[in-house]
């Protein structure tokens, strides 16, 4: 049986919200949304503000909105 570690990120966080459907998007864009933890319009996810996350967001800027996370959301 595998053991899993919980990773706690202490740096800045961002809230990523899906605002448009990925139905007619390219498969690569759909995969990027899934990697960001999004699946439907209006769904949000709090993620660490790291270069790899920012790179994924740069691939789908027309489908998501990004806002800084408040301390309540983190």
Secondary structure, DSSP 8 states (H G I E B T S, - for coil): ----------S-EEEEEE-S--TTS-HHHHHHHHHTT--STT-EEEEE--HHHHHHHHHTTTTEEEEE--TTT-
